[in-house]
């Protein structure tokens, strides 16, 4: 999705803007641009990658500027639709994330008043509105302009002859990075990590005026103070660290991520989580999320129902927003890596309006989800750059395990075993990674096919969904995740020699049924790759090939199985020479509905 950067200080701004934009590339974009303020505004933008923009752009002289990576919503990717956008005079420039929902009406009105538009975007109304209200004071003009717009926005505005950046936000992330006689603006922390780790998170309704030595934030005309935070992510965390892709690095970080997440929760200092949303006669749980986080939520349902004996409903946020009912005496959890997914944030607001206390599980400190929630638990995955979620999913699972286990009424012995199992997970995850070469061979085989089914049962049904999602999003192989028992209700018609089936087998009460499902598949001549525990001879004999994973309690089998499937997807995509970290049409953080 779109990314925003801004700088004001004593250094030449252009290299800083371009460097910061490269740090936002992971979000997904189709065009980019920069504007630098001097006596006038100098602008360069195009439907190209940041690297190409850097080479093609003229050298601009100036110490204040703004930049943008655009992910097209209104109007195709093109030079004219790229940001920044200018007013008619060319003296005001704006970058914007979000959607202005009343832009058509505003555009008609402004056109009638004599404004000329050059793009198809909703954003372009903003610089024209600012121009309309501009009387040598950018802040006042921005405030007046924003009173007329409806929708969501995070913006930075720049005017020739005014040494300041004016920022504003509503329903979109925007942070200020504090430097020494210089300040930075960004939609996302990695953009400023090379320069500072001191940040201020802006809140909805805030308008900020940023100069090189001062940050003034106000809302409704009254100055407000916003706390300064220290970002704990390091620059190294956001680099590839010798790996070919961020995704591979992030897959390999998982033993550490599990350890880091557990240190916070399974420790003597913090023996149990005070789950505020589960207090006060809560009788059921609702978990809402999207994509991979939704799959973590589905696994959460299985563990909550098994270990908490609490009825648990899971909804994709995009569906819940249109039909889901908020039930009385329901504790709500939302799971979102980025904390900025528009569908998830909308669901959170609905839940709160419906009187449901909401716990957010998110990876990004200060994200919108953390602001809306009644209570937030941060996963300790570190920055996840690859569009395909891997380590954040793992951290979500670990938090869910611990949340459920810390409130579980299961007998003491079972709980003690589970806690022991949880502590062993970093080592088990490492064992899966140590099997990488073997998994690579399976991936090379799989990469020749165009259609693949992933099947599992029980707690491994969501693992099948996640395995299929990983494969399809990065290798572009059509993959479907199915509950293994559902194959006979339709999908068997598609099976045959050209459609391999990945069967995820756990040693739980679904085991025998899974063996039967594999037999059904084999009878239709589909090649079967099983993901199964080491030493399982029955599977060795039945499946065409087996990806072995270490023995764990079946409750934890999603951890080892998912890592194996992540590697499978990664190496299949690599074999097909796909752009693994930035799959086509996708964005890391999906800030539109
Ligand atoms: C999965 O690999 C995806 N990148 C995607 O499904 C993602 O999980 C989804 O968009 C939700 O994102 P969130 O966790 O940041 O809310």
Boltz pocket constraint, residues with backbone or C-beta under 6 A from the ligand:
constraints:
  - pocket:
      binder: B
      contacts: [[A, 290], [A, 291], [A, 292], [A, 293], [A, 335], [A, 336], [A, 337], [A, 338], [A, 339], [A, 340], [A, 341], [A, 344], [A, 386], [A, 387], [A, 388], [A, 389], [A, 390], [A, 473], [A, 587], [A, 588], [A, 589], [A, 590]]
      max_distance: 6.0
